[in-house]
Amino acid sequence: MSWSLVTQDWRLKLLASGLAILMLGAVAFSQTTTATVKATIYYNNLPSGLMLLEPVDKINVFATGPADLIASLTSASITASADLTHLKKGSAVSVPIVVKSTDLRITVLPPPPITVNVDDQTSIALNVDVRTPVQATGWSVTQAVARCGPTSDPCKVTFVGPASVATGLRAFVTINDQIQALSTDSLNQTVEFEQNGRPIDITKLTTIPKITVDPSTVTAHVEAKRGTASVQVTLVDDTPTRRPSPGYRVTNITVDPVSVLCTGPADAIASLTAITLPGVDLGSSTSNASFKVQIPAPTGVTCSSATARVTYAISANPNTSPSPSASP
């Protein structure tokens, strides 16, 4: 083939070659696409004695690559990591993020740095308060302690977490059942917390490493006794078992004392306002009669006097003739 054939219409051939290259580029470009993937952040080399508070767990990563690969791209295809080797305590500390793709055909762009809050890690032992808000009427708690395991000694729980959370922290359990027994053991009570008097849910705090509480449950041992109370109680006479002889009537009744101070279990005392004295027999009475009777206090209740005197004023009924047998 002569050189003249090669050089013939060279301008046309050059134009054709350029168009072919452009077409190949256009095809290649049309097969490349982009996507944003939410990748999990792995925190590495956290210095001992430090903790991250509410760290960001995912970050958006911009990736480009062949359309077929991008279409099947998942968060597992991208790794994001933060090297904390030189991290110091502080708030809003800037940390760079390194991202990589598991497929070299996919290109990922470095995301902007994130900020983290860093605190000291601390360990404290806390007493566990046992709270008994519901007590049956007449009962009062004399002892309430938390126990761990088989021992009867009061136990403590160990909190390991951020120093800012440990400040002002108190541990407690709440027994919501009604206290109405001399001794009660409530097993597997979950330890709760409050900070400076306000409830705080430790389980909802996200930290690296995680907060630990040991033990997380305790046995709440509660001892109680019946409470006592005192009240002034009125004494009331009852209807006589028999009325005075025919032709006579009761014109007045006096009770001495009028009232007594009674003491006993609070639940028994709460509704005690009056005590009715035993009825007496006036069937043979034609004149004033006085009786000494026992005060029937409820079970478990004692009164300032065990007896009372009931006096009946009896006189002839002017509207009725006395019975002959009752005449002098």
Secondary structure, DSSP 8 states (H G I E B T S, - for coil): --HHHHHTTHHHHHHHHHHHHHHHHHHHHHTEEEEEEEEEEEEE---TTEEEES---EEEEEEEEEHHHHHT--GGGEEEEEE-TT--SEEEEEE--EEEESSTTSEEE----EEEEEEEEEEEEEEEEEE---B-TTEEEEEEEEE-TT--SB-EEEEEEEHHHHTTEEEEEE--S-B-SSEEEEEEEE-EEEETTEEE-GGG--EES--EEESSEEEEEEEEEE-EEEEEEEEE----SB---TTEEEEEEEEESSEEEEEEEHHHHTT--EEE----B-TT-SS-EEEEEE----TT-EES-SEEEEEEEEEE-TTS---GGG--
